[in-house]
Amino acid sequence: MFQRREGERSNRACRFAYLQLANDGAPMTWLDVSAPITGGMVHWPGDPPVRIDLSSSIEGGDPANVSHLDMSAHTGTHLDAPRHFFEDGAGIESMPLEVGIGPARVIEAAESDGMVSAEALRHAEVGEGERILLRTRNSDRDWAHEQFDHDFVGLSLDAAEHLAGCGPAVVGVDYISVTSPEPEQATAVHRALLGAGIWVIEGLYLGQVTAGDYELICLPLRLVGRDGAPARAVLRPLTG
């Protein structure tokens, strides 16, 4: 009992210290980099259209409004789990929380013929365990509310293999897939990243973000045994 109470006191003290630091410092400015989820929004070819309906409504005489969602787990801003491309891969619920919380680096990724190549990433000197978010021309428009763009900027296979060799914890991209919809390309790139233990965030909204260092929070829904899940992602610029 004594040990439990001491632990509770320690936890309360840690929470107080964190709040005190937050209040004593500059105002906390978080940027929401999640794509807004709306009915009829862009979705991956072959996936079900995104539908959001009311299964009960106050207007219709029900005591409460209750929404019904019908969409892929890979809708809007979401994370891919190894199970997405590996039959026996880990499900999304197994992602360690610390993977999605901590320092992150946004990189302006140059493209060549619609793809980000390994050469374009080498100058960034990606390190082991980093959280890397790639900003491309995808972020210059409101893609979530447009038709699917077959010419979106994604990673080439050599870029994926380069990142796999660098060993970041997370790679995030600013469209609903990390690479081209061409099946062989999509399979090879996803397997290169996921097979190297890299968690992949897709569908980031980086229009208001510039290259630099940030604090990231991005956590998926806890869908047990599933290949991916929608997520809410926020960034806060790091200073000093």
SVG drawing of the C-alpha trace seen along z (x, -y; Angstrom):
<svg xmlns="http://www.w3.org/2000/svg" viewBox="-40 -33 64 48">
<polyline fill="none" stroke="black" stroke-width="0.4" points="0.0,0.0 2.8,-2.4 4.6,-1.8 1.5,-2.4 0.8,-5.7 4.4,-6.8 4.1,-6.0 0.8,-8.0 2.6,-11.0 5.5,-10.7 3.1,-10.6 1.2,-13.7 4.5,-15.5 5.6,-14.7 2.3,-15.9 2.6,-19.1 6.2,-19.7 5.1,-19.2 2.2,-21.7 4.4,-24.2 7.0,-24.1 4.3,-24.4 2.8,-27.4 6.1,-29.1 7.3,-28.9 6.0,-30.3 2.4,-29.5 2.0,-26.0 1.1,-26.3 0.0,-23.0 -0.6,-22.5 -3.2,-20.0 -1.7,-18.1 -4.6,-15.6 -6.7,-15.4 -10.4,-16.3 -12.5,-13.2 -15.7,-13.9 -18.2,-11.8 -17.2,-11.5 -13.6,-12.5 -10.7,-11.0 -10.1,-7.3 -7.7,-4.7 -8.9,-3.2 -10.7,0.0 -11.4,-0.9 -15.0,-1.6 -16.1,-5.2 -16.1,-7.2 -19.6,-7.4 -20.7,-9.1 -24.3,-8.9 -26.6,-9.4 -28.0,-6.1 -30.1,-8.1 -30.8,-11.8 -32.4,-14.3 -34.1,-15.9 -35.7,-12.5 -37.1,-12.2 -34.3,-10.1 -32.9,-11.2 -29.3,-11.6 -27.3,-11.9 -25.3,-8.8 -23.0,-8.7 -22.2,-5.6 -18.8,-5.4 -18.2,-3.3 -14.7,-3.6 -11.3,-1.9 -8.8,-1.8 -6.6,-3.7 -8.7,-6.8 -7.3,-10.3 -4.4,-10.5 -3.6,-7.0 -0.8,-4.6 0.2,-1.4 1.1,1.6 3.4,4.5 0.3,6.6 -0.7,4.4 1.8,6.2 2.9,9.1 0.5,11.9 2.0,12.6 3.0,9.0 2.2,7.1 -1.2,5.4 -1.6,1.7 -2.4,2.1 1.2,3.3 2.8,-0.1 4.6,-1.4 3.2,-4.7 6.6,-6.3 6.9,-5.8 4.2,-8.3 5.2,-10.8 8.4,-12.8 10.8,-15.0 10.2,-14.8 11.9,-16.4 10.0,-17.8 12.0,-17.6 11.2,-19.3 11.6,-16.5 12.5,-17.3 11.0,-15.1 12.1,-13.8 9.5,-12.5 6.9,-12.5 8.9,-10.5 11.2,-11.2 14.5,-9.4 17.2,-8.1 19.5,-10.9 17.0,-13.5 17.1,-12.1 20.8,-11.5 21.6,-15.1 19.1,-14.9 21.3,-12.3 18.4,-10.5 19.4,-8.9 18.4,-5.7 15.2,-6.1 14.3,-9.5 10.7,-10.5 10.9,-11.8 8.0,-13.6 8.3,-14.3 6.7,-17.4 6.2,-17.5 4.1,-19.5 1.2,-17.3 0.9,-19.7 0.3,-22.7 -3.3,-21.8 -6.4,-20.5 -6.0,-17.0 -8.5,-15.4 -11.4,-17.1 -10.3,-16.5 -10.4,-13.5 -7.8,-10.8 -4.6,-12.0 -2.7,-9.2 0.3,-11.6 0.8,-12.3 4.4,-12.5 5.5,-9.3 8.7,-7.4 10.7,-5.5 11.8,-2.0 15.4,-3.2 14.3,-5.9 12.4,-3.4 15.4,-1.1 17.7,-4.0 15.4,-4.9 15.2,-1.2 19.0,-1.3 19.0,-4.5 16.6,-3.0 14.1,-5.8 11.3,-4.9 8.7,-6.6 8.3,-7.9 5.4,-10.2 4.1,-11.3 1.7,-13.9 -0.7,-11.8 -2.8,-8.8 -0.1,-6.4 3.7,-6.4 4.0,-5.5 2.5,-4.9 -0.7,-2.9 1.1,-0.6 0.7,2.8 4.3,4.0 5.7,0.6 3.2,0.3 4.1,3.7 7.8,3.3 8.0,-0.1 5.7,0.8 7.5,4.1 10.9,2.3 9.7,-0.2 7.5,2.0 9.9,5.0 12.7,2.8 10.5,2.0 9.5,-1.5 6.0,-2.7 4.4,-4.6 2.2,-7.6 0.2,-8.4 -2.1,-11.3 -0.4,-14.1 -1.7,-17.6 1.5,-19.6 0.3,-22.8 0.9,-25.0 4.2,-23.4 7.8,-24.3 10.9,-22.2 12.4,-22.1 12.2,-20.4 8.9,-19.7 7.3,-17.7 5.0,-15.1 2.0,-13.4 0.4,-10.8 -1.5,-7.8 -3.7,-5.4 -7.0,-3.9 -6.4,-0.7 -7.9,1.7 -6.8,5.1 -5.0,7.3 -5.7,4.8 -3.4,3.6 -3.8,-0.1 -5.9,-2.7 -6.9,-6.3 -4.9,-8.7 -4.9,-12.3 -1.6,-14.0 -0.4,-17.3 3.0,-19.1 4.5,-21.8 7.6,-23.7 10.7,-23.1 12.8,-26.1 16.1,-26.4"/>
</svg>
